[in-house]
Amino acid sequence: MKGKNRIKLTVLILIVAFVGWVLVNGLSLGNYKVIPVKDALNYGLDLTGGVYVVLEAQETEGDPVTDEKINRAIATIRQRIDALGVSEPVIARQGDDRIRISIPDIQDQQEALELIGKTAQLEFITPDEEVVITGAHVVESNAVYQNNSMGVQQAVVSLKLNAEGTEAFAEATQEFLNQVIEIKLDGEVISSPVVGAVISNGEAVIEGMGSIEEAGNLAMLIKAGALPVALDPVEIRTIGPTLGQDSFSKSLLGGLIGIALVLAFMLLYYRAPGFVACIALSIYILLFLLSSAALGYTLTLPGIAGIILSIGMAVDANVIIFERVKEELKLGKSLLAAVDAGFKRGFTTIVDANVTTLIAGVVLFAMGSGSVRGFAVTLMLGIGWSLFTSMFLTKRILKTFINASLINNRKMYGA
């Protein structure tokens, strides 16, 4: 019996150590690869740097701001940001006429700001100031290279029109042959080509691009579509990657120091059960990191605060249990009987405290936004694993140690 329990403990400790090593360093086995948890987690802009902007819809006379326009604007902005290749952007409505956007880990922050809020109303204007086609007639737009009349390669935006646009453009190029048809974006002329031939194939190009990158940005804006309402920034915050990395490093260091102090306290004050609590807490941290990575959770500074708080609650649960076990031992009970009674007596108190905090987390998640919700998510996830490790794992591990005759001295329990 003793040998079997010692084997169980050895296997458990080896598994915990192996999983911990894999989470830190990753693992490659043939075609299968496990990436380190730090690479699997997503990080908020307060940890990696990025852009935070609040846009406000501008109401004009005869053109009120509606829910439908705000929702369409959010969808258009999301398409634009997705085209930038950004992971985990946050785009949400704020109030009746505002849109809140967080874009973490973006390289060119100024370019992102310009692309996000640009109305991008594309128009082809004839010499008599009539609008021939708009961005709504474009079904495809791409940045390509094309030789100009001098044989020099230049960046242009290639457009493919729908049936209605093809017909209208063909009529306009026939009517205004050898004349200028201006191409405007948000009322500003970006190209003034002279119509050299009737264009009836539904294709057009926008010249005058300074680079292929500029052409790509314009093609992306046209492809995503124009915003249904003008948006003006009312709040802009940019966080550089260096500042974000510094915040992350300091938060990580503070968290590690805090965990180390907690483990040292448990070990020195509670001795044998404290050692078991250290094992259970290590498993708790591994489970928390694994579940966070699996859920694709975005880690932020408030989220780190939630993690540290939930670790504190996990330790608090162990403190309550071990104090109850000490009381039972002083009544003369055996170690196994004292452990069973201690966990039974502490169960109600621990569940009540955690459920109360869980309810608060649900309220914060439902009513809050942004960083508040990040804090709530980590808090609720931490509470779930805290209950599991403190009420189930700690008890099982402690009883296995006792059955293996490894920590059977009552003095090691403070009795």
C-alpha positions in Angstrom: 0.0 0.0 0.0 2.8 2.4 1.0 4.7 1.5 -2.2 1.7 2.1 -4.4 1.0 5.5 -2.9 4.6 6.5 -3.3 4.5 5.5 -7.0 1.4 7.7 -7.4 3.1 10.7 -5.9 6.3 10.2 -7.9 4.2 10.0 -11.1 2.2 13.1 -10.2 5.3 15.2 -9.4 7.0 14.0 -12.7 3.9 14.9 -14.7 3.6 18.3 -13.1 7.3 19.0 -13.7 7.1 17.8 -17.3 4.0 19.8 -18.2 5.5 22.8 -16.5 8.7 22.4 -18.6 6.7 22.0 -21.8 4.6 25.1 -21.0 7.8 27.2 -20.6 9.9 25.7 -23.4 7.5 24.0 -25.9 8.0 20.6 -27.4 8.5 19.1 -30.9 7.7 15.5 -31.6 7.9 14.7 -35.3 5.2 16.7 -37.1 3.6 17.6 -33.8 4.7 20.8 -32.0 3.6 22.3 -28.7 4.4 26.0 -28.6 5.4 27.7 -25.3 2.4 29.1 -23.4 3.8 32.7 -23.7 3.5 32.3 -27.5 0.0 30.7 -27.3 -1.5 33.5 -25.3 -2.8 36.7 -26.9 -1.7 40.0 -25.3 -3.6 43.2 -25.0 -2.2 46.6 -26.2 -1.2 47.5 -22.6 1.3 44.6 -22.7 2.5 44.7 -26.4 1.8 48.3 -27.4 -0.9 49.4 -29.9 -3.6 51.8 -30.6 -6.8 52.7 -28.6 -9.3 55.0 -30.3 -12.8 56.1 -29.8 -14.7 57.3 -32.9 -17.9 59.4 -32.8 -20.4 59.4 -35.6 -21.1 62.8 -37.0 -24.8 63.6 -37.7 -25.6 65.9 -40.6 -28.8 67.6 -41.5 -31.2 65.2 -43.0 -28.9 62.3 -42.3 -29.3 61.1 -38.7 -27.1 58.5 -37.0 -29.0 55.2 -36.7 -28.3 51.9 -35.1 -28.1 50.3 -38.6 -25.4 52.8 -39.7 -23.3 52.2 -36.5 -23.5 48.5 -37.0 -22.5 48.8 -40.7 -19.6 51.1 -39.7 -18.4 48.5 -37.1 -18.5 45.7 -39.8 -16.6 47.9 -42.3 -13.9 48.9 -39.7 -13.5 45.2 -38.8 -12.9 44.3 -42.5 -10.3 47.1 -42.7 -8.5 46.0 -39.5 -8.6 42.3 -40.6 -6.9 43.3 -43.8 -4.0 44.7 -41.8 -3.3 41.2 -40.4 -3.9 42.3 -36.8 -4.7 39.5 -34.3 -7.4 39.9 -31.6 -8.6 43.5 -32.2 -11.4 44.7 -30.1 -14.2 46.6 -31.9 -17.3 47.5 -29.9 -20.1 50.0 -29.7 -19.9 52.5 -27.0 -23.1 54.3 -26.2 -25.4 55.4 -29.0 -23.0 57.0 -31.5 -19.5 55.9 -30.6 -17.2 53.0 -31.6 -14.3 51.8 -29.3 -11.3 50.1 -31.0 -8.3 48.5 -29.5 -5.6 47.2 -31.8 -2.7 45.4 -30.0 0.8 44.9 -31.5 0.4 47.1 -34.6 3.6 48.2 -36.2 2.6 51.4 -38.0 0.2 53.0 -35.6 -0.3 56.2 -37.5 -1.2 54.4 -40.7 -3.7 52.2 -38.8 -5.4 55.3 -37.4 -5.7 56.9 -40.8 -7.1 53.8 -42.4 -9.6 53.1 -39.6 -11.5 56.4 -39.6 -11.3 57.3 -43.3 -14.8 57.4 -44.8 -13.4 56.1 -48.1 -16.2 57.4 -50.3 -14.9 56.7 -53.9 -16.4 58.7 -56.8 -15.7 59.0 -60.5 -16.8 62.6 -61.5 -17.4 63.7 -65.1 -16.5 67.2 -66.4 -20.1 68.4 -65.7 -19.8 67.3 -62.1 -22.0 64.2 -62.4 -21.1 61.1 -60.4 -20.7 58.2 -62.8 -19.8 55.4 -60.4 -19.0 55.0 -56.7 -17.3 52.5 -54.5 -20.6 50.6 -54.3 -20.1 49.6 -58.0 -16.7 48.0 -57.3 -16.7 44.2 -56.8 -12.9 43.8 -56.7 -9.9 46.0 -56.1 -6.3 45.1 -56.1 -2.9 46.9 -56.0 -0.8 46.0 -59.1 2.1 47.3 -61.2 1.3 48.6 -64.6 3.4 50.3 -67.3 2.5 53.9 -68.1 2.6 55.6 -71.5 6.3 56.1 -71.1 6.9 52.4 -70.4 7.7 53.1 -66.8 6.3 50.6 -64.2 4.0 52.3 -61.7 1.7 51.2 -58.8 -2.0 51.4 -59.6 -5.3 50.2 -58.1 -7.1 47.9 -60.5 -10.9 47.9 -60.2 -13.5 45.4 -61.4 -17.0 46.8 -61.7 -20.4 45.2 -61.4 -22.9 45.1 -64.3 -24.5 48.5 -63.4 -21.1 50.1 -63.0 -19.8 48.6 -66.2 -22.7 50.0 -68.2 -22.5 53.5 -66.6 -18.7 53.7 -67.0 -18.9 52.6 -70.7 -21.5 55.4 -71.4 -19.4 58.0 -69.5 -16.1 57.1 -71.3 -17.9 57.3 -74.7 -19.5 60.6 -73.9 -16.4 62.2 -72.4 -13.8 60.7 -74.8 -10.5 62.7 -74.6 -11.7 64.6 -71.5 -10.8 64.2 -67.8 -12.9 62.1 -65.5 -11.7 62.9 -61.9 -11.4 60.2 -59.3 -12.2 61.5 -55.8 -11.8 59.9 -52.4 -13.8 61.6 -49.7 -14.1 64.7 -51.9 -10.4 64.9 -52.6 -9.1 64.4 -56.1 -6.6 61.5 -56.1 -6.3 61.0 -59.9 -7.3 62.9 -63.1 -7.0 60.6 -66.0 -7.9 61.6 -69.6 -10.3 59.1 -71.2 -8.3 57.7 -74.2 -10.8 55.1 -75.2 -14.3 53.7 -74.5 -14.0 51.3 -71.6 -16.8 48.7 -71.8 -15.1 45.7 -70.1 -15.9 46.8 -66.6 -12.3 47.4 -65.6 -10.7 50.7 -64.5 -7.5 51.8 -62.8 -6.6 54.5 -60.4 -3.2 56.0 -61.1 -1.1 58.5 -59.2 -0.1 56.1 -56.3 3.2 56.9 -54.7 4.0 53.3 -53.9 2.6 49.8 -54.0 1.8 50.1 -50.3 -0.3 53.2 -50.9 -2.1 51.4 -53.7 -2.7 48.5 -51.4 -4.2 50.6 -48.7 -6.5 52.3 -51.1 -7.5 48.9 -52.6 -8.2 47.7 -49.1 -10.4 50.7 -48.3 -12.4 50.3 -51.5 -12.8 46.5 -51.0 -14.0 47.0 -47.4 -16.5 49.7 -48.5 -17.2 53.2 -47.5 -18.3 54.0 -44.0 -22.0 54.8 -43.9 -21.4 57.8 -41.6 -18.5 60.1 -41.0 -16.5 59.2 -37.9 -14.3 61.6 -35.9 -11.8 60.5 -33.2 -12.7 61.8 -29.8 -10.0 59.8 -27.9 -6.7 58.4 -29.1 -4.1 56.6 -27.1 -1.0 55.0 -28.5 1.3 52.7 -26.5 4.7 52.0 -27.9 5.9 48.4 -28.0 8.8 49.2 -25.6 6.5 50.6 -23.0 4.1 47.7 -23.4 7.0 45.1 -23.0 8.3 47.0 -20.0 4.8 46.8 -18.4 4.6 43.1 -19.1 8.1 42.4 -17.7 7.4 44.3 -14.5 4.0 42.6 -14.1 5.5 39.2 -14.7 8.3 39.8 -12.2 5.9 41.1 -9.6 3.6 38.1 -10.1 6.5 35.6 -9.8 7.8 37.3 -6.6 4.3 37.3 -5.1 3.8 33.6 -5.9 7.2 32.7 -4.5 6.4 34.6 -1.2 3.1 32.8 -0.9 4.7 29.4 -1.5 7.4 30.2 1.1 4.8 31.3 3.6 2.7 28.1 3.2 5.8 25.9 3.4 7.3 27.6 6.5 4.0 28.1 8.4 2.1 25.0 7.6 5.0 22.7 6.9 3.7 19.3 5.7 0.3 20.5 4.5 2.0 23.6 3.2 4.2 21.5 1.0 1.1 19.7 -0.4 -0.5 23.1 -1.0 2.6 24.2 -3.0 2.1 21.1 -5.3 -1.6 21.8 -5.6 -0.9 25.5 -6.3 1.6 24.6 -9.0 -1.1 22.4 -10.7 -3.6 25.2 -10.4 -1.2 27.6 -12.2 -0.6 25.0 -15.0 -4.4 24.4 -15.4 -5.0 28.1 -15.5 -2.4 28.7 -18.2 -3.5 25.7 -20.3 -7.2 26.8 -20.2 -6.3 30.4 -21.0 -4.3 29.4 -24.0 -6.9 26.9 -25.2 -9.7 29.6 -25.0 -7.6 32.1 -26.9 -7.9 34.6 -24.1 -6.3 38.0 -24.5 -4.1 38.8 -21.5 -4.0 42.4 -20.2 -2.7 44.2 -17.1 -6.1 44.0 -15.3 -6.2 40.3 -16.3 -2.9 39.7 -14.6 -4.3 41.4 -11.5 -7.3 39.0 -11.7 -4.8 36.0 -11.9 -2.9 37.2 -8.8 -6.2 37.7 -6.9 -7.4 34.2 -7.8 -4.1 32.7 -6.7 -4.6 34.5 -3.4 -8.1 33.0 -3.1 -6.7 29.6 -3.8 -4.2 30.0 -1.0 -6.9 31.4 1.3 -8.9 28.2 0.7 -6.0 26.1 1.8 -5.4 28.2 4.8 -9.0 27.7 6.0 -8.8 23.9 5.4 -5.4 23.5 7.2 -6.6 25.5 10.2 -9.6 23.2 10.4 -7.3 20.2 10.2 -5.2 21.5 13.1 -8.3 22.0 15.2 -9.4 18.4 14.5 -5.9 17.0 15.4 -6.0 18.9 18.7 -9.2 17.0 19.5 -7.2 13.8 19.3 -8.3 12.5 15.9 -6.1 10.5 13.6 -4.4 12.2 10.6 -6.8 10.8 8.0 -9.9 11.5 10.2 -8.7 15.0 10.9 -8.1 15.7 7.1 -11.6 14.4 6.2 -13.2 16.4 9.0 -11.1 19.6 8.2 -12.1 19.5 4.5 -15.7 18.9 5.4 -15.8 21.8 7.9 -14.1 24.2 5.5 -16.2 23.3 2.5 -19.1 25.6 3.1 -17.0 28.6 4.0 -14.8 28.2 0.9 -17.7 27.6 -1.5 -19.6 30.6 -0.1 -16.6 32.9 -0.5 -15.8 31.7 -4.0 -19.4 31.8 -5.2 -19.9 35.3 -3.9 -16.7 36.4 -5.8 -17.9 34.5 -8.9 -21.2 36.4 -8.9 -19.3 39.6 -8.7 -17.1 38.5 -11.6 -20.3 37.7 -13.7 -21.7 41.2 -12.9 -18.4 42.8 -13.9 -18.3 40.9 -17.1 -21.9 41.7 -18.0 -21.8 45.4 -17.1 -18.2 46.3 -17.7 -16.2 46.7 -20.9 -12.6 46.4 -22.1 -10.1 46.0 -19.2 -12.9 45.4 -16.6 -14.1 42.4 -18.6 -10.5 41.1 -18.9 -10.2 41.2 -15.1 -13.6 39.5 -14.7 -12.7 36.6 -17.1 -9.4 35.8 -15.3 -11.1 36.1 -11.9 -13.9 33.7 -12.9 -11.6 31.2 -14.5 -9.2 31.3 -11.5 -12.1 30.7 -9.1 -13.2 27.6 -11.0 -9.7 26.1 -10.9 -9.2 27.3 -7.3 -12.3 25.3 -6.1 -11.1 22.2 -8.0 -7.6 22.2 -6.7 -8.3 23.2 -3.1 -11.3 21.0 -2.5 -10.3 18.0 -4.6 -6.6 17.8 -5.5 -5.2 19.1 -2.2 -7.2 16.5 -0.2 -6.3 13.6 -2.5 -2.6 14.5 -2.5 -2.5 15.1 1.3 -4.2 11.7 2.0 -1.8 10.0 -0.5 1.2 11.4 1.4 -0.3 10.1 4.7 -1.0 6.7 3.3 2.5 6.6 1.9 3.8 7.3 5.5 5.8 10.3 4.2 4.4 13.0 6.4 2.8 11.2 9.4 4.3 13.2 12.2 1.5 15.2 13.8 3.9 18.0 14.7 4.4 18.7 11.0 0.7 19.7 11.0 1.0 22.1 13.8 -0.9 19.8 16.3 
